[in-house]
Amino acid sequence: MSAASIGRVVQPRIDQDTREQVLSSTFHVDASNPDKDDTITIAVCSGLLGLTAILLVYAWCNYNYRPIRAKNLTWTTLIYCATVLWFIGNLVTNNHVRLVGVWSNCKLWVLWFRVFFVYVFATMTIVRFYALDRVFNQKKPFTRRSSLVSGAVVIVFNVTYCLVNQLISNSLTVEYIPSLEACKITMAFRIAAVSVQWVLWGACGVLIFRLRNIQSSFNEFRESVAIFLVIIGLLTETSVTNLHYEYYIFEKKRRTQKTYVDVVASVLVIWLFIGFPVYKSIFDRRNYEQMWLEKLAKEGPGNTYNINSNPQGTTAYAKMDENLDSGFNNSQLNYEGNGINSAYMNNHRPFGDPDPFNIESGMSAHVPYNDNLLPMALCNNMHNPLLNSPSLFAASYMDSPSDGRHVL
């Protein structure tokens, strides 16, 4: 007997003990009403999200620390916001609260919070990988215009999918059964929702495969693979839970497990994005930034990125519009301030000992240095670069050019 037919037979607002008995006998599960274990689940997951919020706040407070600044905090923060709203949708979808009052609007919480923000999370992550692909493989910039267009595509795609499902009859998608205080989610809706997730993350996998040869200062490929493995694990668990355990929301063990897996996986993705540079900024701030800058300089256009360093040429990466004007023409990296003060510069040469940045030998060789003992190549205009590097895809890594354009 279906949940809908049960809803027509059982009188509304049955007491909670009777509800458990009806659910258990009808769906052959060990049904349990929301209780203190669900409250604990909500508290623990909220704590994980709160800890991640602290991570992001710290990252924004240290935005001028270059390894953090290169990680594109804007998109990472938007992904975090999608995670929080996804979790709120899980409260209803996974039956952690009594579905009465405002919580009884199943289509709002299941479709527009859980499904919608699961898709937003996926599509925003895809955009982040697409930015890497555009810069590293296509040798094109990811400008403010590209960012806005990508954001518009994310919104239009997800709103269109959810709006179509909103217009379809509740009996074919998601409906509320008052007598059981439960949301009925049809199998067809589950299959469609899970299938779209696999398609989205499959596209993400293709982009990650295209990034396989990247070996940059920002560890993009390794981070991407780690994130992809986390998501594939999450998708596998989601598919099995929704398609095999259709009534998992009535079983306390399975619904709490589902919520924990969703939150831990989504939070882990954000920590993989920015956790390492934040950790280094706390425990090894100056040494890591020095090493990071040296590695960035060594990975110049002659090796990893294969960028044309012809002073008279315009690289594909620097090309900002159809007229091939460079967005770097008025932009310079501030290596003489912003994070490493003058006293530190005088006592610690950030490009001092390891070859090829040995100051003493360089002064008498072919590497010119400025008054702060930095290689002049690091202070040159980005249009004539040693560091015209695709790793500079991150938003605001360099000072914004005068015409307002920037690289994501």
BELPEZI-V249839 format. One record per residue. N is the residue number from 1. RES is the residue in one letter. D_CENTER is the distance of its C-alpha to the mean C-alpha in Angstrom with 2 decimals. Layout:
n:N res:RES d_center:D_CENTER
n:N res:RES d_center:D_CENTER
//
This chain:
n:1 res:M d_center:41.82
n:2 res:S d_center:38.63
n:3 res:A d_center:36.90
n:4 res:A d_center:38.14
n:5 res:S d_center:41.74
n:6 res:I d_center:41.45
n:7 res:G d_center:40.28
n:8 res:R d_center:43.48
n:9 res:V d_center:45.72
n:10 res:V d_center:44.53
n:11 res:Q d_center:45.26
n:12 res:P d_center:42.40
n:13 res:R d_center:41.40
n:14 res:I d_center:42.79
n:15 res:D d_center:42.67
n:16 res:Q d_center:39.84
n:17 res:D d_center:42.07
n:18 res:T d_center:43.29
n:19 res:R d_center:39.81
n:20 res:E d_center:38.86
n:21 res:Q d_center:42.06
n:22 res:V d_center:41.58
n:23 res:L d_center:38.00
n:24 res:S d_center:39.06
n:25 res:S d_center:42.13
n:26 res:T d_center:40.58
n:27 res:F d_center:37.40
n:28 res:H d_center:38.76
n:29 res:V d_center:36.05
n:30 res:D d_center:36.34
n:31 res:A d_center:35.22
n:32 res:S d_center:34.34
n:33 res:N d_center:33.84
n:34 res:P d_center:31.04
n:35 res:D d_center:32.33
n:36 res:K d_center:31.59
n:37 res:D d_center:29.39
n:38 res:D d_center:27.05
n:39 res:T d_center:27.25
n:40 res:I d_center:26.39
n:41 res:T d_center:23.34
n:42 res:I d_center:22.18
n:43 res:A d_center:23.00
n:44 res:V d_center:21.27
n:45 res:C d_center:17.97
n:46 res:S d_center:18.34
n:47 res:G d_center:19.04
n:48 res:L d_center:15.87
n:49 res:L d_center:13.87
n:50 res:G d_center:16.37
n:51 res:L d_center:16.00
n:52 res:T d_center:12.27
n:53 res:A d_center:13.40
n:54 res:I d_center:16.01
n:55 res:L d_center:13.71
n:56 res:L d_center:11.98
n:57 res:V d_center:15.55
n:58 res:Y d_center:16.90
n:59 res:A d_center:14.48
n:60 res:W d_center:15.54
n:61 res:C d_center:19.11
n:62 res:N d_center:19.00
n:63 res:Y d_center:17.36
n:64 res:N d_center:20.43
n:65 res:Y d_center:19.90
n:66 res:R d_center:19.15
n:67 res:P d_center:16.89
n:68 res:I d_center:14.54
n:69 res:R d_center:15.14
n:70 res:A d_center:14.15
n:71 res:K d_center:10.48
n:72 res:N d_center:9.76
n:73 res:L d_center:9.46
n:74 res:T d_center:9.87
n:75 res:W d_center:6.77
n:76 res:T d_center:4.85
n:77 res:T d_center:7.75
n:78 res:L d_center:7.67
n:79 res:I d_center:4.70
n:80 res:Y d_center:7.00
n:81 res:C d_center:9.90
n:82 res:A d_center:9.25
n:83 res:T d_center:9.25
n:84 res:V d_center:12.48
n:85 res:L d_center:14.09
n:86 res:W d_center:13.44
n:87 res:F d_center:15.26
n:88 res:I d_center:18.01
n:89 res:G d_center:18.57
n:90 res:N d_center:18.97
n:91 res:L d_center:21.82
n:92 res:V d_center:23.92
n:93 res:T d_center:22.78
n:94 res:N d_center:23.44
n:95 res:N d_center:26.57
n:96 res:H d_center:25.90
n:97 res:V d_center:27.97
n:98 res:R d_center:31.25
n:99 res:L d_center:30.72
n:100 res:V d_center:33.24
n:101 res:G d_center:33.22
n:102 res:V d_center:29.93
n:103 res:W d_center:28.15
n:104 res:S d_center:30.41
n:105 res:N d_center:28.71
n:106 res:C d_center:27.04
n:107 res:K d_center:25.82
n:108 res:L d_center:24.06
n:109 res:W d_center:22.13
n:110 res:V d_center:21.65
n:111 res:L d_center:21.02
n:112 res:W d_center:19.56
n:113 res:F d_center:17.47
n:114 res:R d_center:16.63
n:115 res:V d_center:16.65
n:116 res:F d_center:15.46
n:117 res:F d_center:12.27
n:118 res:V d_center:11.60
n:119 res:Y d_center:11.92
n:120 res:V d_center:9.93
n:121 res:F d_center:6.85
n:122 res:A d_center:7.99
n:123 res:T d_center:9.16
n:124 res:M d_center:6.47
n:125 res:T d_center:4.70
n:126 res:I d_center:8.44
n:127 res:V d_center:9.12
n:128 res:R d_center:7.23
n:129 res:F d_center:9.35
n:130 res:Y d_center:12.15
n:131 res:A d_center:12.38
n:132 res:L d_center:13.07
n:133 res:D d_center:15.50
n:134 res:R d_center:17.19
n:135 res:V d_center:17.84
n:136 res:F d_center:18.74
n:137 res:N d_center:20.47
n:138 res:Q d_center:21.63
n:139 res:K d_center:22.51
n:140 res:K d_center:21.58
n:141 res:P d_center:19.82
n:142 res:F d_center:16.69
n:143 res:T d_center:18.51
n:144 res:R d_center:18.11
n:145 res:R d_center:19.71
n:146 res:S d_center:17.27
n:147 res:S d_center:14.37
n:148 res:L d_center:16.51
n:149 res:V d_center:17.55
n:150 res:S d_center:14.13
n:151 res:G d_center:13.36
n:152 res:A d_center:16.79
n:153 res:V d_center:16.30
n:154 res:V d_center:13.30
n:155 res:I d_center:15.64
n:156 res:V d_center:18.75
n:157 res:F d_center:17.62
n:158 res:N d_center:16.40
n:159 res:V d_center:19.30
n:160 res:T d_center:21.76
n:161 res:Y d_center:20.95
n:162 res:C d_center:21.25
n:163 res:L d_center:24.24
n:164 res:V d_center:26.07
n:165 res:N d_center:25.68
n:166 res:Q d_center:26.78
n:167 res:L d_center:29.94
n:168 res:I d_center:30.78
n:169 res:S d_center:33.15
n:170 res:N d_center:31.82
n:171 res:S d_center:34.00
n:172 res:L d_center:32.01
n:173 res:T d_center:28.51
n:174 res:V d_center:28.16
n:175 res:E d_center:31.13
n:176 res:Y d_center:32.38
n:177 res:I d_center:35.38
n:178 res:P d_center:37.14
n:179 res:S d_center:39.60
n:180 res:L d_center:36.96
n:181 res:E d_center:34.39
n:182 res:A d_center:31.83
n:183 res:C d_center:29.49
n:184 res:K d_center:30.57
n:185 res:I d_center:27.83
n:186 res:T d_center:29.56
n:187 res:M d_center:28.95
n:188 res:A d_center:28.58
n:189 res:F d_center:25.71
n:190 res:R d_center:24.01
n:191 res:I d_center:24.56
n:192 res:A d_center:23.26
n:193 res:A d_center:20.03
n:194 res:V d_center:19.37
n:195 res:S d_center:20.52
n:196 res:V d_center:18.13
n:197 res:Q d_center:15.17
n:198 res:W d_center:16.83
n:199 res:V d_center:17.38
n:200 res:L d_center:13.81
n:201 res:W d_center:12.59
n:202 res:G d_center:15.88
n:203 res:A d_center:15.07
n:204 res:C d_center:11.87
n:205 res:G d_center:14.39
n:206 res:V d_center:16.75
n:207 res:L d_center:14.53
n:208 res:I d_center:13.87
n:209 res:F d_center:17.64
n:210 res:R d_center:18.35
n:211 res:L d_center:16.60
n:212 res:R d_center:18.80
n:213 res:N d_center:21.26
n:214 res:I d_center:19.05
n:215 res:Q d_center:20.21
n:216 res:S d_center:19.04
n:217 res:S d_center:19.00
n:218 res:F d_center:15.22
n:219 res:N d_center:15.03
n:220 res:E d_center:12.56
n:221 res:F d_center:14.20
n:222 res:R d_center:14.58
n:223 res:E d_center:11.02
n:224 res:S d_center:10.19
n:225 res:V d_center:13.10
n:226 res:A d_center:12.32
n:227 res:I d_center:8.96
n:228 res:F d_center:11.07
n:229 res:L d_center:13.87
n:230 res:V d_center:12.18
n:231 res:I d_center:11.21
n:232 res:I d_center:14.74
n:233 res:G d_center:16.25
n:234 res:L d_center:14.69
n:235 res:L d_center:15.87
n:236 res:T d_center:19.22
n:237 res:E d_center:19.72
n:238 res:T d_center:18.87
n:239 res:S d_center:21.29
n:240 res:V d_center:24.02
n:241 res:T d_center:23.82
n:242 res:N d_center:23.93
n:243 res:L d_center:26.37
n:244 res:H d_center:28.64
n:245 res:Y d_center:28.69
n:246 res:E d_center:29.04
n:247 res:Y d_center:30.25
n:248 res:Y d_center:27.96
n:249 res:I d_center:27.32
n:250 res:F d_center:30.95
n:251 res:E d_center:30.73
n:252 res:K d_center:29.50
n:253 res:K d_center:28.43
n:254 res:R d_center:26.32
n:255 res:R d_center:24.64
n:256 res:T d_center:23.73
n:257 res:Q d_center:22.45
n:258 res:K d_center:20.22
n:259 res:T d_center:18.69
n:260 res:Y d_center:18.28
n:261 res:V d_center:16.58
n:262 res:D d_center:14.05
n:263 res:V d_center:13.25
n:264 res:V d_center:13.46
n:265 res:A d_center:11.22
n:266 res:S d_center:8.30
n:267 res:V d_center:9.11
n:268 res:L d_center:9.63
n:269 res:V d_center:6.23
n:270 res:I d_center:5.55
n:271 res:W d_center:9.09
n:272 res:L d_center:8.85
n:273 res:F d_center:6.83
n:274 res:I d_center:9.57
n:275 res:G d_center:12.06
n:276 res:F d_center:14.57
n:277 res:P d_center:15.37
n:278 res:V d_center:15.65
n:279 res:Y d_center:17.98
n:280 res:K d_center:19.94
n:281 res:S d_center:20.36
n:282 res:I d_center:22.00
n:283 res:F d_center:24.19
n:284 res:D d_center:24.84
n:285 res:R d_center:23.97
n:286 res:R d_center:26.63
n:287 res:N d_center:27.22
n:288 res:Y d_center:23.61
n:289 res:E d_center:23.34
n:290 res:Q d_center:26.70
n:291 res:M d_center:25.70
n:292 res:W d_center:22.45
n:293 res:L d_center:24.59
n:294 res:E d_center:27.24
n:295 res:K d_center:24.97
n:296 res:L d_center:23.50
n:297 res:A d_center:27.11
n:298 res:K d_center:28.24
n:299 res:E d_center:25.63
n:300 res:G d_center:27.40
n:301 res:P d_center:28.16
n:302 res:G d_center:30.76
n:303 res:N d_center:28.66
n:304 res:T d_center:24.98
n:305 res:Y d_center:24.10
n:306 res:N d_center:27.48
n:307 res:I d_center:27.54
n:308 res:N d_center:30.96
n:309 res:S d_center:32.31
n:310 res:N d_center:35.43
n:311 res:P d_center:36.19
n:312 res:Q d_center:37.47
n:313 res:G d_center:34.72
n:314 res:T d_center:31.54
n:315 res:T d_center:28.68
n:316 res:A d_center:26.48
n:317 res:Y d_center:23.53
n:318 res:A d_center:25.51
n:319 res:K d_center:26.65
n:320 res:M d_center:25.37
n:321 res:D d_center:27.57
n:322 res:E d_center:30.39
n:323 res:N d_center:32.88
n:324 res:L d_center:31.06
n:325 res:D d_center:30.98
n:326 res:S d_center:28.71
n:327 res:G d_center:26.10
n:328 res:F d_center:26.89
n:329 res:N d_center:30.55
n:330 res:N d_center:30.39
n:331 res:S d_center:27.56
n:332 res:Q d_center:28.07
n:333 res:L d_center:26.08
n:334 res:N d_center:27.61
n:335 res:Y d_center:28.32
n:336 res:E d_center:31.41
n:337 res:G d_center:29.80
n:338 res:N d_center:26.42
n:339 res:G d_center:25.87
n:340 res:I d_center:28.99
n:341 res:N d_center:32.19
n:342 res:S d_center:35.55
n:343 res:A d_center:37.11
n:344 res:Y d_center:34.49
n:345 res:M d_center:34.98
n:346 res:N d_center:38.69
n:347 res:N d_center:38.50
n:348 res:H d_center:35.61
n:349 res:R d_center:35.33
n:350 res:P d_center:31.67
n:351 res:F d_center:32.84
n:352 res:G d_center:36.06
n:353 res:D d_center:36.93
n:354 res:P d_center:35.02
n:355 res:D d_center:36.11
n:356 res:P d_center:35.78
n:357 res:F d_center:35.31
n:358 res:N d_center:38.53
n:359 res:I d_center:39.77
n:360 res:E d_center:43.43
n:361 res:S d_center:43.63
n:362 res:G d_center:41.42
n:363 res:M d_center:43.70
n:364 res:S d_center:46.55
n:365 res:A d_center:44.68
n:366 res:H d_center:42.66
n:367 res:V d_center:39.57
n:368 res:P d_center:40.17
n:369 res:Y d_center:38.87
n:370 res:N d_center:38.85
n:371 res:D d_center:40.38
n:372 res:N d_center:37.36
n:373 res:L d_center:37.57
n:374 res:L d_center:34.42
n:375 res:P d_center:34.70
n:376 res:M d_center:35.47
n:377 res:A d_center:33.06
n:378 res:L d_center:30.18
n:379 res:C d_center:31.64
n:380 res:N d_center:32.55
n:381 res:N d_center:31.27
n:382 res:M d_center:28.13
n:383 res:H d_center:30.11
n:384 res:N d_center:32.42
n:385 res:P d_center:30.01
n:386 res:L d_center:29.94
n:387 res:L d_center:26.29
n:388 res:N d_center:25.47
n:389 res:S d_center:22.51
n:390 res:P d_center:19.57
n:391 res:S d_center:17.44
n:392 res:L d_center:17.97
n:393 res:F d_center:15.37
n:394 res:A d_center:13.39
n:395 res:A d_center:14.18
n:396 res:S d_center:17.42
n:397 res:Y d_center:17.95
n:398 res:M d_center:21.44
n:399 res:D d_center:23.57
n:400 res:S d_center:23.37
n:401 res:P d_center:26.25
n:402 res:S d_center:29.10
n:403 res:D d_center:28.49
n:404 res:G d_center:25.09
n:405 res:R d_center:23.04
n:406 res:H d_center:20.24
n:407 res:V d_center:17.88
n:408 res:L d_center:14.14
//
